[in-house]
Amino acid sequence: MAKIIGAIATSHTPTIGFAKDRRLENDPIWKPIFDAYEPIRAWLANKRADVLLTIYNDHVTSFFFDHYSPFALGVDDLYRPADEGGGARKVSPLPGAPELARSIATSLFAEEFDISFFRGKPVDHGCFSPLSMLADPDGTWPWKVLPFQVGVLQFPIPTARRCYRLGGALGRAIRAYPSDLRVVIVATGGLSHQVHGERCGFNNPEWDHQFLDLIENDPVALTNLTHAEYAERGGLEGAEVIMWLIMRGAMTDRIRRLHRTYYLPSMTAIATAIYENDGEYPPIAPFRDVQLEGVERLAGTYPYTLERSAKAYRLNRFLHDLIVPEHREVFRRNADALMIAHELTAEEADLVRRLDWRELIHYGVTFFVLEKLAAVVGVSNLHVYAAMRGQSLEELQATRNAKIEYGVGALYLGSQQSKM
């Protein structure tokens, strides 16, 4: 089973990435930042870490306020650096750990932590800034990364206590994973800083050191603070340190600190730390997803799981984009060329071309993009339902209380199937 071999805590200010990209390791002002990460790199190599589960917050780069989640787990194979306005950093994409992510997601839901998931989103400095200091000298990543994004920029946000409890569930989810992985929890953010308003530039080294002591020795005391109290002590943006409580909740009650640094060069207090467990976890059994146990007995039923989503993500995305008028019009004019441009496989393109509704479901497509395809080609929902059942439209309608047809498009084109 997977093992939590320790934890890293680190600030994630873009200052760190700035220093790394400009190779300022010998500049007296910037050198303390580089020096802080050397023991962490050595510790990770010595511990032979497989996965770094990295808790961070996005800075309104990939996660905007049109859909803002308190907790979002990356379930992708790869995470590219985000363009934050001046171009993306020239660092290699982070390799993901999708199988572990899917297992953790299911376990967290079983403990009633309802989180969201993301794919295809680039990751900003909240994740890349500190991790880039830990890459191999040639810029490659010696471990996989599982990004866990916490929404702390638009209130209401998760409480400190909620973060700590989530950490406990996260620790259990990791330890229940059946493969022998060596996992490190990485908490990012802080320390004291405020970057907006007349209080911009606020720092509080006394609080920073108190926080570092408490996260190590009395994390429960930190769970009792409100967001306003965190803002008073460490600045409003500095309140993102509640993310460190997720890391701490995943550890045992007692931990030992192997490394700790603190540096305040300008706007943000930069801290790093390494922790290892100094206690024992209670025994844990391999996780079982009881919510779907027995569903296999329901013939012709295919729950849309994260595994199915991952397999057919490209095809589902292509069909979902039929809600975009320009995509839709090109599809109507030359579907084959559009499918090639979007890198659909030959099998995927053939399923779409033949409008093989049942096999599309078998492949992993969700019905709710199929009805968008049906609307575009002029097929009613009832035609699709009939095909799922292996019936004609008339045979299906004979089993209904009313013989009606409908579709999701604004202008349903009739009951005759159109040709692409």
N, C-alpha and C positions, 0 to 999 in steps of 0.2 A: 504494500500500500504506500501511497505518497507520504512524504515526511516533510514537516516544516523544519528546516535546519537553522532558521534564524530570521532576523529582520534588519532592514536598513531604513534609517530615517534621513531625509535630506530635503533641503530647500529646493525649489525648482525655478527660481528667478531666471529670466533670460540672460542675466549677467553671466551666468555659468557657461551657457552656450556661446555667448559672445567671446569670452576669454578662450574657450576651447578652439573656436573657429579661427581666431587670430593668433593662435599659438603664443599666448602671452605667459607661458609657464615660468619664464625667467624674469618677468617684470616684477619688481618688488611689491607693487600694489596687488597684482593678480596672483602671485605665487601662493599665498595662503589657501586660495581656493583649490588649486591643483594638489597641494600637499594634503588637503583634507580627504581627497578621494583615493590617494595611493593605498592606504591601509584597507580600504573597502575593496579595491580591485584585487589585492593580495588575498583577502579573506574569501572572496567569491571563488577565486581560483583554487584555493586550498580546500574549500568545502565542495568543490565540483558541482556547483549549482546547475540545475537543469532548466528551471523556470523562475523568472522574476515576476511575481504578481504585483503590478505597480498601480498604486492608488494615487490618482491625480485629479485635478480639475482642469477642464478645457477653458480657454479664455475667450469665449465667444468667437471661436474659429470654426470648428466643425459642429458645435452644438449652439444653435441660435435659439431665440426665445419664441419661435413659432412652435417648438416642441421641446420643452425643457424637462429633462428627467432628473430625479434626485439621485438615482444610481443606474449606471449603464455599463454593462460588461461587454468587452470586445470578444467576438466569437469568430474572428477572421483568421486567415492564414498569414496575412502580412499587413503591416501598418506603415504607411509612408509618412514622411515628415510633411507637416502642413505649411502652406503659404500663409503667413500671418500679415501680409501686406507688402513685404519687400522681397518676396521670392522665398521658396522653400530652402531650408538648410541643405547643404550637400553632404548628407549622411545617408548611409544605407538604410533601407526599410527594416523595421523590426520584424523578425520571424515570430508568428503567433503560436499559440498552443490551443487550437480549437477543440480538440477532444476533451482536454481538461476543462476548458471553459464551459462546454456543454454539460459536463457532469456537475460542475459547481453550480451552474444556473438551475438545474433541476433540483439539486439539494437545497439551495436557498429558497426556492418556491415551496418546497416541502416544509420548510420552517417559517413560511408565511412572510418572507421578504420578497416582495413583488418588484423585481428589477426589470429594466429594459435591456436590449441587446443592440449592438451596432456592428455593421460590416461596411466596407468600402469607404470609411471615413478616415482621412488623414489625422495624424496626432500632432498636437502642438507642443510648445516648450514645456508645458506642465509635466509631460512624460519624457520628451527627448532631451531636455536641457541637462538634467542630472545623469541620465543613462549614457549620454554621449561621453561623459567623463570616465565611464566604466568599460567602454568598448576596448577591444584589442588594439594594439598600436596601428595595425593596418586598417582599422575602421570597421572590422567585422564584429559581429555579436557572438560571444561564446555561449549564449544561453537564449532560450525563447522568452517571450514577454507576453503576459496576459494583462492588458490594460483595463483598469476599473475606474471609470470616470464618475466623479461625484459633483452634482450640481450645487455649487455654493455661491453663485453670483446673483441669483434672483430669489428673493425671499417670498414665501417661507422656504427654508432649507432644512435638511435633517438636523435633529438635535444632536448634541454631543453624546447623550446617552444612547440614542438610536445607532449612532456610528459604532459605539463600543459593543453594543449587542450584536450588530451586524458582523463585527469582527469575530465574535464567538461562533456564529453560524458559518462564517467563511472558513475559519480554522477547522471546524468539523467537516465541512464539505471537502476540503483539501485532503484531510487525513483519511477520509472514506474512499478516496479515489483508488481503484484497484491496481494501478501500475506503480512501479517503484520509481517515483520521481522525487528529486530533491528540490524543494520549493523554498524560495525566499520571499518574504513579504516586504515590499518597498513602499513606505509612506512618504509622500512628497508634500511640499507646501510650507509657507511661512519662512522665517518666523515673523517677528513683528514688522509690520509695514502698513502704510496707507497710501494709495496712489490717486486719490481723488479729493476734491473739495479743499477748503481752507486748512484742513488738518493734514493735507498731503505732506509726506515726509516724516510722519510720526514714527518714532521707534521707542522701544522700552527694553533695554538690555536686562534690567532687573527681572522683569516678567519673563523674558526669554529663558533665563537660567532657571527660574522657578518652574516654568513649564517643563523644561528638560528634566528637572529632578522629579516632578510629579508623574510624568509619563512613564518614568522608570519605576518609581516606588509606590505611587498612590494614584493610579489612573482613575479610580472611582471618584476621587475628589474633582477631577476635571469634568466628569460627566454631569456634575451638579451646576455647572456654569451655564448661563444663558448666552445667546449670541451677542447681546448687548454688553455683557460682562467680558466676553472675549474681545469685543471691539474696543472697550474701554482700556483694557490692559495691553492689547497688541495691535490696535488699528483694525479698521473694518475688514480690509483684505487679509490682514493677519489672522482673522478668525478662521481661515481655511485650515488651520492646524487641527481642527476637529477630525480631519482625515487621518491624522496620526492615531486616533483612538480606534480606528478600524484595524490598523496593524496591531495595536496593543491588545485588542480584544481577541485576536487570533493566537496570541502567545499564551504561555502558562501564567499563573498568577505571579510567580516569581521569575524574574529574568536577571541576567547579568549583562552589564555593559562592557564591551570590549574596546570601544572607541567613541570619542566625542570631541567635536570641534565647534567653535563659534567665531564668526567674523562679521563685522559690520562695516563694509567699505563705503556704502552710499545709502541707497533707499531701502534695501531689504536686508535684515539680519540673516546671514547664511549659516546654517548649522548642518552637521552630519553626525550620524551615530550608527553603531553596530550593536545589535542585541542578540543574545542567545537565550534559550529557555533554561531556567534553573529549577524547574519543577517537572512534575509528570502530568501528562494529559490523562484524563479518564479513558478507559478502553472504548473503542468505537468499532462498530460493525460496518462492513461494506454497505454502501448506500443502495437501497432498492426503491425504485419509483413506483410506489403502490398505486398512485393515481391512475396509471394506465394499465395496471395488471388486469388481464382478462379481455382487453379490448381486441386482441387478436381473434377472439371467438366471434366477433361481429363481422361476418363475411362482407366484403365490399366496402370496408371502412378503413380509412387511412389518415390517422391523426397527423396534422402538419407539425412535425417536430423540428427541432433545431437541426437534426441530421438531414431531414428531407429539405429543409430550407437551404442548408449549405450545398447540397448536391445540385439543386436546380436554381440556385440564386441568380445566375446570369440569365436564364430563360425567364424566370419570374420577373426580373427587372425589365427585360425587353418588352414583355407583355404589359407590365404595369405602365410603361411609358406610352402606351396607346392612349392614355388620358391627355397627352400633350398633342395639340392639333397638328403641329409640324411633323412630329413622328408618325402620327396617324396618316397624314396625307402621303408621306413618302411610302409608308407601308402599302397603301392602296395602289400606288403607282408601280412600285417595284419591290415587293416583299423580299424576293431572293437577295437582291443587292443590299437591302437594309440588314438582313440577317447575317450576311457575310461581314458587313461593316461592324456589326456588334459581336462578332466572333462566336456566333452560335455554332455548335458542333453539327456535323452532318445529320446525326440522329435527331437533335433538337429541331433543326430546320425542317426535317422531313415530317416530324410530328405536327408542326405548325402548318406546313403546306397541306397536309392531308386532313387537317382539322380533326385529328384523332382524339376526341375529347377524353375517352376513357384511358387511353394510353398516356396522355398528358398527365392525368392524375396519378397514374402508376409511376410515372417518371419522377414526380415530386412537385408538380405545379399545383398551386392552390386554386380552388375553384373561382375565387373572387378576382383573379386576373383573366380566367377563361371567359367569364361573362363579359369582360371588356373586349376581348377578341371577338366574341360572338356579336357584340353590338357593332363592331367595325365591319365585319363581313356580312352583316344583315341576317343573322340567325337569332331566333328567339331563344330565351332561356329554356323554354319547353323542349325545343329540339335538342339542346345539350343534355337536359335531364333524361330524355328518351334514349339518347345514345349511351349514357352512363348505364342504363338498365338493359341495353341490348334490344330496344324496342323501336318501333316506328312512332312517329308523333301521335298517330291515331290510337295505337295500342296504349300509349301512356295516358292519353286523354280519357280513354275508356275507364281508367282506374281513378279518375279525379271526379270531384263533385261538380265542377264546371269546366266546359271545354273552352279555355281561354289561352291566349298567347300574350307574352310581354317580353321586353328586354330593358336593359339599363340605359340604352342610348336615348338621347333627346328625340331622335327621329328613328323609330323602329321601322325597318325597311320591308317588313312583311315576312311571310312564312317560308319563302323559297330561299334556300341556301345560296349565297352569292359566291362567285369564284374570285380568287385573288389574282 
